[in-house]
Amino acid sequence: MNKEKTPLLGLTLSELKAVVQELGMPAFTGTQIAQWLYSRHVKSIDEMTNLSKANRIKLEESYCIGCAKHLESSKSKDGTIKYLFPVETERNPNHEDQDTIQKFVESVFIPEEHGRATLCVSCQVGCQMNCLFCQTGKQGFQGNLTTADILNQIYSLPEMDQLTNIVFMGQGEPMNNLDHVLRATQILTADYGWGWSPKRITVSSVGIQGKLKRFLEESDCQVAISLHSPIPEQRAQLMPAQKGMDIRAIVELLKNYDFSHQRRLSFEYILFKGVNDSLTHAREIVKLLDGLDCRVNLLHFHQIPGVSLRGTDKDKMEVFRDYLDHHGIISTIRISRGQDIEAACGLLTTARKKKQESK
């Protein structure tokens, strides 16, 4: 990306109209630019051929598309592909003269059966949540992605035309970059943008006081909550964010919203051997989620360096799933994807960072 120019990618239709009017162009030119960006996915302003040459030159003096190709990729034998994208983290408003620091995030493309294809996108470089089982948290927090950098993971994806679903389950906590996440999902679902149904987009969260409520009220996208233990004290050991918003408070908040029709609610639950995989935990999940229209996705644990946690075996996962199903909680064991390319969040960026530091 051009550090001296403002990206057009990530601007709403009203903002694009304001840009062209400021440059002395008619307002309808903003609609034309939106079509070039979000329908045709051009890589340069010069490709916007229904804009006059003079207007393209004028636009290019201060603006760029804001897209950037991936720097590297790794493909699994199961078809999963992990991409490493360059990003320019949001400027710190307290340091307006600072240079924009280029960093990296991961996106994972997951082709599935029956033509379904999901992209897992990131919203931050590093993460403040520091969950015990997540490599991204070990990096610490390094910055929020701009809307352009969130959307670029889709815009510049080689398989973009195959996508059917997007999940905000990559690096970072979406609620801690809520303005940019909401703007990205707005553009993805707007008529002038990608025009996707909110049903095709899922935003995950550990649950952040105040911010989760705002997201529920301002977005129609699907919601996924990172659970990982129904026992508050144990969840706090696995996920320090529990101390900021108790899982019981999250559930009570969710009960105020309708998840029975247009919007789906799910809970993500990684099973750790001998830690959170007992029938006691399953019973506590049933009690905790009583009264919620939701499902629980049971996940295999992708091993990360320096953490003693181990994944639960397949048979025990099935027993856990069957207990939940028999007690009215729809539960699914998600197929583990991309283990041979270390598809778990944070592993590729950590490796890239180590390479940089060793130079």
C-alpha positions as a Markdown table, in Angstrom:
| # | Residue | x | y | z |
|---|---|---|---|---|
| 1 | Met | 0.0 | 0.0 | 0.0 |
| 2 | Asn | 1.1 | 3.6 | -0.6 |
| 3 | Lys | 1.8 | 5.1 | 2.8 |
| 4 | Glu | 1.4 | 8.7 | 1.5 |
| 5 | Lys | -2.0 | 8.3 | -0.1 |
| 6 | Thr | -5.4 | 7.6 | 1.5 |
| 7 | Pro | -7.0 | 4.2 | 0.6 |
| 8 | Leu | -10.3 | 4.3 | -1.2 |
| 9 | Leu | -11.0 | 0.7 | 0.0 |
| 10 | Gly | -12.9 | 0.9 | 3.2 |
| 11 | Leu | -14.7 | 4.1 | 2.4 |
| 12 | Thr | -18.5 | 4.1 | 2.5 |
| 13 | Leu | -20.6 | 5.4 | -0.4 |
| 14 | Ser | -21.3 | 8.7 | 1.4 |
| 15 | Glu | -17.6 | 9.1 | 2.1 |
| 16 | Leu | -16.7 | 8.4 | -1.5 |
| 17 | Lys | -19.2 | 11.0 | -2.7 |
| 18 | Ala | -17.6 | 13.5 | -0.2 |
| 19 | Val | -14.2 | 12.7 | -1.6 |
| 20 | Val | -15.1 | 13.4 | -5.3 |
| 21 | Gln | -17.1 | 16.5 | -4.4 |
| 22 | Glu | -14.1 | 17.9 | -2.5 |
| 23 | Leu | -12.1 | 17.2 | -5.7 |
| 24 | Gly | -14.6 | 19.1 | -7.8 |
| 25 | Met | -16.2 | 16.0 | -9.4 |
| 26 | Pro | -20.0 | 15.3 | -9.6 |
| 27 | Ala | -21.4 | 13.3 | -6.7 |
| 28 | Phe | -22.4 | 10.4 | -9.0 |
| 29 | Thr | -18.7 | 9.8 | -9.5 |
| 30 | Gly | -18.6 | 8.4 | -6.0 |
| 31 | Thr | -21.1 | 5.7 | -7.0 |
| 32 | Gln | -19.0 | 4.8 | -10.0 |
| 33 | Ile | -15.9 | 4.5 | -7.8 |
| 34 | Ala | -17.9 | 2.2 | -5.3 |
| 35 | Gln | -18.8 | 0.0 | -8.2 |
| 36 | Trp | -15.2 | -0.2 | -9.4 |
| 37 | Leu | -14.1 | -1.1 | -5.9 |
| 38 | Tyr | -16.7 | -3.4 | -4.5 |
| 39 | Ser | -18.2 | -5.0 | -7.6 |
| 40 | Arg | -15.2 | -5.1 | -10.0 |
| 41 | His | -12.3 | -5.1 | -7.5 |
| 42 | Val | -9.9 | -3.1 | -9.6 |
| 43 | Lys | -6.3 | -2.9 | -8.5 |
| 44 | Ser | -5.6 | 0.6 | -9.8 |
| 45 | Ile | -7.5 | 3.9 | -10.2 |
| 46 | Asp | -6.5 | 4.0 | -13.9 |
| 47 | Glu | -8.8 | 0.9 | -14.4 |
| 48 | Met | -11.8 | 3.1 | -13.6 |
| 49 | Thr | -12.4 | 3.8 | -17.3 |
| 50 | Asn | -15.8 | 5.6 | -17.0 |
| 51 | Leu | -14.0 | 8.3 | -15.1 |
| 52 | Ser | -12.3 | 10.9 | -17.3 |
| 53 | Lys | -8.6 | 10.8 | -17.6 |
| 54 | Ala | -8.3 | 14.2 | -15.9 |
| 55 | Asn | -10.5 | 13.0 | -12.9 |
| 56 | Arg | -8.4 | 9.8 | -12.6 |
| 57 | Ile | -5.2 | 11.8 | -12.4 |
| 58 | Lys | -6.8 | 14.2 | -9.9 |
| 59 | Leu | -8.0 | 11.3 | -7.8 |
| 60 | Glu | -4.6 | 9.5 | -7.9 |
| 61 | Glu | -2.8 | 12.5 | -6.6 |
| 62 | Ser | -4.1 | 11.9 | -3.0 |
| 63 | Tyr | -5.7 | 8.4 | -3.1 |
| 64 | Cys | -4.9 | 4.8 | -3.9 |
| 65 | Ile | -7.0 | 1.7 | -4.0 |
| 66 | Gly | -5.5 | 0.4 | -0.8 |
| 67 | Cys | -5.1 | -3.2 | -1.8 |
| 68 | Ala | -1.9 | -5.3 | -1.3 |
| 69 | Lys | -1.1 | -8.8 | -2.4 |
| 70 | His | -0.2 | -11.5 | 0.2 |
| 71 | Leu | 3.5 | -11.9 | 1.0 |
| 72 | Glu | 3.5 | -15.7 | 1.4 |
| 73 | Ser | 1.1 | -18.6 | 1.6 |
| 74 | Ser | 1.1 | -22.2 | 2.8 |
| 75 | Lys | -1.3 | -24.8 | 1.4 |
| 76 | Ser | -2.5 | -27.8 | 3.4 |
| 77 | Lys | -3.1 | -31.3 | 2.0 |
| 78 | Asp | -6.8 | -30.8 | 2.9 |
| 79 | Gly | -7.0 | -27.7 | 0.7 |
| 80 | Thr | -6.8 | -25.1 | 3.5 |
| 81 | Ile | -4.5 | -22.1 | 2.5 |
| 82 | Lys | -3.0 | -19.7 | 5.0 |
| 83 | Tyr | -2.1 | -16.3 | 3.7 |
| 84 | Leu | 0.2 | -13.7 | 5.2 |
| 85 | Phe | -0.9 | -10.1 | 4.4 |
| 86 | Pro | 1.0 | -6.8 | 5.0 |
| 87 | Val | -1.0 | -4.2 | 6.9 |
| 88 | Glu | -0.6 | -0.7 | 8.1 |
| 89 | Thr | -1.9 | -0.4 | 11.6 |
| 90 | Glu | -4.1 | 2.5 | 12.7 |
| 91 | Arg | -2.2 | 5.6 | 13.7 |
| 92 | Asn | -2.1 | 6.4 | 17.4 |
| 93 | Pro | -4.1 | 9.7 | 17.8 |
| 94 | Asn | -1.7 | 10.7 | 20.6 |
| 95 | His | 1.3 | 10.5 | 18.2 |
| 96 | Glu | 0.1 | 12.1 | 15.0 |
| 97 | Asp | 3.5 | 12.5 | 13.6 |
| 98 | Gln | 4.5 | 8.8 | 13.9 |
| 99 | Asp | 5.3 | 6.8 | 10.8 |
| 100 | Thr | 2.8 | 4.1 | 9.9 |
| 101 | Ile | 4.3 | 0.8 | 10.9 |
| 102 | Gln | 4.0 | -2.1 | 8.5 |
| 103 | Lys | 3.2 | -5.4 | 10.1 |
| 104 | Phe | 1.5 | -8.6 | 9.1 |
| 105 | Val | -1.6 | -10.7 | 9.7 |
| 106 | Glu | -2.9 | -14.1 | 8.7 |
| 107 | Ser | -6.0 | -15.1 | 6.8 |
| 108 | Val | -7.1 | -18.7 | 6.3 |
| 109 | Phe | -9.1 | -19.9 | 3.3 |
| 110 | Ile | -11.0 | -23.0 | 4.0 |
| 111 | Pro | -12.7 | -24.8 | 1.1 |
| 112 | Glu | -15.5 | -27.2 | 2.2 |
| 113 | Glu | -18.0 | -29.6 | 0.7 |
| 114 | His | -20.9 | -28.6 | -1.4 |
| 115 | Gly | -19.3 | -25.5 | -2.8 |
| 116 | Arg | -18.9 | -23.8 | 0.6 |
| 117 | Ala | -15.7 | -21.8 | 1.2 |
| 118 | Thr | -14.9 | -19.8 | 4.3 |
| 119 | Leu | -12.3 | -17.1 | 4.9 |
| 120 | Cys | -11.1 | -16.5 | 8.5 |
| 121 | Val | -10.0 | -12.9 | 8.7 |
| 122 | Ser | -8.0 | -10.9 | 11.3 |
| 123 | Cys | -8.8 | -7.5 | 12.8 |
| 124 | Gln | -5.8 | -6.7 | 14.9 |
| 125 | Val | -2.0 | -7.3 | 14.9 |
| 126 | Gly | -1.5 | -9.4 | 18.0 |
| 127 | Cys | -4.1 | -9.4 | 20.7 |
| 128 | Gln | -4.7 | -7.9 | 24.2 |
| 129 | Met | -6.8 | -10.9 | 25.4 |
| 130 | Asn | -3.8 | -13.2 | 26.0 |
| 131 | Cys | -5.8 | -16.5 | 26.0 |
| 132 | Leu | -3.6 | -19.3 | 27.3 |
| 133 | Phe | -4.2 | -21.5 | 24.2 |
| 134 | Cys | -3.7 | -18.8 | 21.5 |
| 135 | Gln | -0.4 | -18.0 | 19.8 |
| 136 | Thr | -1.6 | -14.5 | 18.8 |
| 137 | Gly | -1.9 | -13.5 | 22.4 |
| 138 | Lys | 1.7 | -14.4 | 23.0 |
| 139 | Gln | 2.7 | -11.7 | 20.5 |
| 140 | Gly | 1.0 | -8.9 | 22.6 |
| 141 | Phe | -1.0 | -6.2 | 21.1 |
| 142 | Gln | 0.6 | -4.3 | 18.2 |
| 143 | Gly | -2.2 | -2.3 | 16.7 |
| 144 | Asn | -5.7 | -2.2 | 15.2 |
| 145 | Leu | -6.2 | -2.9 | 11.5 |
| 146 | Thr | -7.8 | -0.2 | 9.5 |
| 147 | Thr | -11.0 | -1.0 | 7.6 |
| 148 | Ala | -9.0 | -1.1 | 4.4 |
| 149 | Asp | -6.7 | -3.8 | 5.9 |
| 150 | Ile | -9.6 | -5.9 | 7.1 |
| 151 | Leu | -11.2 | -5.8 | 3.7 |
| 152 | Asn | -8.0 | -6.3 | 1.8 |
| 153 | Gln | -7.8 | -9.8 | 3.2 |
| 154 | Ile | -10.9 | -10.5 | 1.1 |
| 155 | Tyr | -10.3 | -8.0 | -1.8 |
| 156 | Ser | -6.8 | -9.5 | -2.5 |
| 157 | Leu | -7.6 | -13.1 | -1.8 |
| 158 | Pro | -6.9 | -15.2 | -5.0 |
| 159 | Glu | -10.0 | -17.3 | -4.2 |
| 160 | Met | -12.2 | -14.3 | -3.5 |
| 161 | Asp | -14.8 | -15.4 | -6.1 |
| 162 | Gln | -15.2 | -18.7 | -4.4 |
| 163 | Leu | -16.1 | -17.3 | -1.0 |
| 164 | Thr | -19.5 | -18.1 | 0.6 |
| 165 | Asn | -18.8 | -17.2 | 4.2 |
| 166 | Ile | -16.5 | -14.9 | 6.3 |
| 167 | Val | -15.7 | -15.4 | 9.9 |
| 168 | Phe | -13.9 | -12.8 | 12.1 |
| 169 | Met | -12.1 | -15.5 | 14.0 |
| 170 | Gly | -8.5 | -14.7 | 13.0 |
| 171 | Gln | -6.0 | -12.6 | 14.9 |
| 172 | Gly | -7.3 | -10.1 | 17.4 |
| 173 | Glu | -10.5 | -9.5 | 19.4 |
| 174 | Pro | -13.2 | -7.9 | 17.1 |
| 175 | Met | -14.8 | -6.0 | 19.9 |
| 176 | Asn | -11.6 | -4.2 | 20.7 |
| 177 | Asn | -11.5 | -2.8 | 17.1 |
| 178 | Leu | -15.2 | -2.4 | 16.9 |
| 179 | Asp | -15.5 | 0.8 | 14.8 |
| 180 | His | -13.4 | -0.8 | 11.9 |
| 181 | Val | -15.1 | -4.2 | 12.2 |
| 182 | Leu | -18.6 | -2.6 | 12.0 |
| 183 | Arg | -17.5 | -0.5 | 9.1 |
| 184 | Ala | -16.1 | -3.5 | 7.3 |
| 185 | Thr | -19.2 | -5.6 | 7.8 |
| 186 | Gln | -21.4 | -2.6 | 6.7 |
| 187 | Ile | -19.5 | -2.4 | 3.4 |
| 188 | Leu | -19.7 | -6.2 | 3.0 |
| 189 | Thr | -23.4 | -6.2 | 3.4 |
| 190 | Ala | -24.4 | -2.8 | 1.8 |
| 191 | Asp | -26.0 | -2.7 | -1.7 |
| 192 | Tyr | -23.2 | -0.4 | -2.9 |
| 193 | Gly | -20.6 | -2.8 | -1.4 |
| 194 | Trp | -20.4 | -6.5 | -1.7 |
| 195 | Gly | -24.1 | -7.0 | -1.1 |
| 196 | Trp | -23.7 | -10.0 | 1.1 |
| 197 | Ser | -26.3 | -11.3 | 3.5 |
| 198 | Pro | -25.4 | -10.8 | 7.2 |
| 199 | Lys | -26.0 | -14.5 | 7.5 |
| 200 | Arg | -22.8 | -15.2 | 5.6 |
| 201 | Ile | -20.7 | -13.3 | 8.2 |
| 202 | Thr | -19.9 | -14.4 | 11.7 |
| 203 | Val | -18.1 | -12.2 | 14.2 |
| 204 | Ser | -16.5 | -13.9 | 17.2 |
| 205 | Ser | -15.8 | -12.4 | 20.6 |
| 206 | Val | -14.6 | -13.4 | 24.1 |
| 207 | Gly | -17.2 | -10.9 | 25.4 |
| 208 | Ile | -16.2 | -7.3 | 26.1 |
| 209 | Gln | -18.3 | -5.2 | 28.5 |
| 210 | Gly | -20.3 | -2.6 | 26.7 |
| 211 | Lys | -18.8 | -3.3 | 23.3 |
| 212 | Leu | -20.6 | -6.6 | 22.8 |
| 213 | Lys | -23.9 | -4.9 | 23.5 |
| 214 | Arg | -23.1 | -2.2 | 20.9 |
| 215 | Phe | -22.2 | -4.8 | 18.3 |
| 216 | Leu | -25.5 | -6.7 | 18.9 |
| 217 | Glu | -27.5 | -3.5 | 18.4 |
| 218 | Glu | -25.6 | -2.1 | 15.4 |
| 219 | Ser | -25.0 | -5.3 | 13.4 |
| 220 | Asp | -27.1 | -8.1 | 12.0 |
| 221 | Cys | -24.2 | -10.5 | 11.5 |
| 222 | Gln | -24.0 | -13.9 | 13.1 |
| 223 | Val | -22.5 | -14.0 | 16.6 |
| 224 | Ala | -20.0 | -16.5 | 18.0 |
| 225 | Ile | -18.9 | -16.4 | 21.7 |
| 226 | Ser | -15.6 | -18.0 | 22.8 |
| 227 | Leu | -16.7 | -20.2 | 25.8 |
| 228 | His | -14.0 | -22.8 | 26.5 |
| 229 | Ser | -15.2 | -23.4 | 30.0 |
| 230 | Pro | -18.6 | -22.9 | 31.6 |
| 231 | Ile | -17.0 | -22.6 | 35.1 |
| 232 | Pro | -16.1 | -18.9 | 35.6 |
| 233 | Glu | -13.0 | -19.6 | 37.7 |
| 234 | Gln | -11.5 | -22.0 | 35.2 |
| 235 | Arg | -12.5 | -19.8 | 32.2 |
| 236 | Ala | -10.6 | -17.0 | 33.9 |
| 237 | Gln | -7.5 | -19.2 | 34.0 |
| 238 | Leu | -7.8 | -20.0 | 30.3 |
| 239 | Met | -9.1 | -16.5 | 29.2 |
| 240 | Pro | -8.2 | -13.5 | 31.3 |
| 241 | Ala | -11.0 | -11.5 | 29.6 |
| 242 | Gln | -13.4 | -13.5 | 31.9 |
| 243 | Lys | -12.4 | -11.1 | 34.7 |
| 244 | Gly | -13.7 | -8.1 | 32.6 |
| 245 | Met | -17.0 | -9.7 | 31.6 |
| 246 | Asp | -18.2 | -12.9 | 33.3 |
| 247 | Ile | -19.6 | -15.6 | 31.0 |
| 248 | Arg | -22.8 | -15.5 | 33.0 |
| 249 | Ala | -23.2 | -11.8 | 32.3 |
| 250 | Ile | -22.6 | -12.5 | 28.6 |
| 251 | Val | -25.3 | -15.1 | 28.5 |
| 252 | Glu | -27.8 | -12.8 | 30.3 |
| 253 | Leu | -27.0 | -10.1 | 27.8 |
| 254 | Leu | -27.6 | -12.5 | 24.9 |
| 255 | Lys | -31.0 | -13.4 | 26.2 |
| 256 | Asn | -32.2 | -9.9 | 25.3 |
| 257 | Tyr | -31.8 | -10.5 | 21.6 |
| 258 | Asp | -33.6 | -12.7 | 19.1 |
| 259 | Phe | -31.5 | -15.5 | 17.6 |
| 260 | Ser | -34.3 | -17.7 | 16.4 |
| 261 | His | -34.7 | -16.5 | 12.8 |
| 262 | Gln | -32.3 | -14.3 | 10.8 |
| 263 | Arg | -29.4 | -14.4 | 13.2 |
| 264 | Arg | -27.6 | -17.4 | 14.6 |
| 265 | Leu | -25.8 | -17.6 | 17.9 |
| 266 | Ser | -23.0 | -20.1 | 18.5 |
| 267 | Phe | -20.5 | -20.8 | 21.2 |
| 268 | Glu | -17.0 | -22.0 | 20.4 |
| 269 | Tyr | -15.5 | -24.6 | 22.7 |
| 270 | Ile | -12.0 | -26.0 | 22.4 |
| 271 | Leu | -11.7 | -29.3 | 24.3 |
| 272 | Phe | -8.5 | -29.7 | 26.3 |
| 273 | Lys | -7.6 | -33.1 | 27.5 |
| 274 | Gly | -8.3 | -33.5 | 31.3 |
| 275 | Val | -9.1 | -29.8 | 31.6 |
| 276 | Asn | -12.6 | -29.0 | 30.3 |
| 277 | Asp | -13.7 | -32.2 | 28.6 |
| 278 | Ser | -15.6 | -34.0 | 31.5 |
| 279 | Leu | -19.3 | -34.6 | 31.7 |
| 280 | Thr | -19.3 | -32.2 | 34.6 |
| 281 | His | -18.4 | -29.5 | 32.1 |
| 282 | Ala | -21.0 | -30.7 | 29.7 |
| 283 | Arg | -23.7 | -30.5 | 32.5 |
| 284 | Glu | -22.6 | -27.0 | 33.4 |
| 285 | Ile | -22.8 | -25.9 | 29.7 |
| 286 | Val | -26.4 | -27.2 | 29.6 |
| 287 | Lys | -27.3 | -25.2 | 32.7 |
| 288 | Leu | -25.4 | -22.1 | 31.6 |
| 289 | Leu | -27.1 | -22.0 | 28.1 |
| 290 | Asp | -30.6 | -22.9 | 29.3 |
| 291 | Gly | -33.1 | -20.6 | 27.5 |
| 292 | Leu | -30.8 | -19.6 | 24.7 |
| 293 | Asp | -31.5 | -20.6 | 21.1 |
| 294 | Cys | -27.9 | -21.5 | 20.2 |
| 295 | Arg | -25.5 | -24.2 | 19.2 |
| 296 | Val | -22.1 | -25.3 | 20.5 |
| 297 | Asn | -19.2 | -25.9 | 18.1 |
| 298 | Leu | -16.6 | -28.3 | 19.6 |
| 299 | Leu | -13.1 | -27.7 | 18.3 |
| 300 | His | -9.9 | -29.7 | 18.2 |
| 301 | Phe | -6.9 | -28.0 | 19.8 |
| 302 | His | -4.1 | -27.0 | 17.5 |
| 303 | Gln | -0.9 | -27.4 | 19.6 |
| 304 | Ile | 1.2 | -24.2 | 20.1 |
| 305 | Pro | 4.7 | -23.9 | 21.4 |
| 306 | Gly | 5.3 | -23.4 | 25.1 |
| 307 | Val | 1.8 | -24.5 | 26.2 |
| 308 | Ser | 1.2 | -27.7 | 28.1 |
| 309 | Leu | -2.4 | -28.1 | 27.0 |
| 310 | Arg | -3.3 | -31.1 | 24.9 |
| 311 | Gly | -6.3 | -31.8 | 22.7 |
| 312 | Thr | -9.0 | -34.3 | 23.7 |
| 313 | Asp | -9.3 | -37.5 | 21.8 |
| 314 | Lys | -12.0 | -38.1 | 19.2 |
| 315 | Asp | -14.0 | -40.6 | 21.3 |
| 316 | Lys | -14.2 | -38.4 | 24.3 |
| 317 | Met | -15.3 | -35.4 | 22.1 |
| 318 | Glu | -18.1 | -37.6 | 20.7 |
| 319 | Val | -19.3 | -38.5 | 24.2 |
| 320 | Phe | -19.2 | -34.7 | 25.1 |
| 321 | Arg | -21.2 | -33.9 | 21.9 |
| 322 | Asp | -23.8 | -36.6 | 22.5 |
| 323 | Tyr | -24.4 | -35.4 | 26.0 |
| 324 | Leu | -25.1 | -31.9 | 24.9 |
| 325 | Asp | -27.3 | -33.1 | 22.0 |
| 326 | His | -29.3 | -35.3 | 24.3 |
| 327 | His | -29.9 | -32.4 | 26.7 |
| 328 | Gly | -31.2 | -30.0 | 24.0 |
| 329 | Ile | -28.0 | -28.2 | 23.0 |
| 330 | Ile | -27.3 | -28.6 | 19.3 |
| 331 | Ser | -23.6 | -29.5 | 19.1 |
| 332 | Thr | -21.2 | -30.1 | 16.3 |
| 333 | Ile | -17.6 | -31.4 | 16.2 |
| 334 | Arg | -15.8 | -29.2 | 13.8 |
| 335 | Ile | -13.3 | -30.9 | 11.5 |
| 336 | Ser | -9.8 | -29.8 | 12.2 |
| 337 | Arg | -8.3 | -28.2 | 9.2 |
| 338 | Gly | -4.8 | -27.2 | 8.1 |
| 339 | Gln | -2.8 | -28.8 | 10.9 |
| 340 | Asp | 0.1 | -29.7 | 8.6 |
| 341 | Ile | 0.5 | -25.9 | 7.8 |
| 342 | Glu | 0.0 | -24.7 | 11.4 |
| 343 | Ala | -3.4 | -23.0 | 10.6 |
| 344 | Ala | -4.0 | -22.0 | 14.2 |
| 345 | Cys | -3.9 | -18.2 | 14.7 |
| 346 | Gly | -0.6 | -16.5 | 15.1 |
| 347 | Leu | 1.8 | -19.2 | 14.1 |
| 348 | Leu | 2.7 | -17.9 | 10.7 |
| 349 | Thr | 3.1 | -14.3 | 11.9 |
| 350 | Thr | 5.2 | -15.4 | 14.8 |
| 351 | Ala | 7.5 | -17.2 | 12.5 |
| 352 | Arg | 7.7 | -14.2 | 10.2 |
| 353 | Lys | 8.5 | -11.9 | 13.1 |
| 354 | Lys | 11.3 | -14.1 | 14.3 |
| 355 | Lys | 12.8 | -14.1 | 10.8 |
| 356 | Gln | 12.8 | -10.3 | 10.9 |
| 357 | Glu | 14.3 | -10.1 | 14.4 |
| 358 | Ser | 17.1 | -12.5 | 13.4 |
| 359 | Lys | 18.3 | -10.3 | 10.5 |
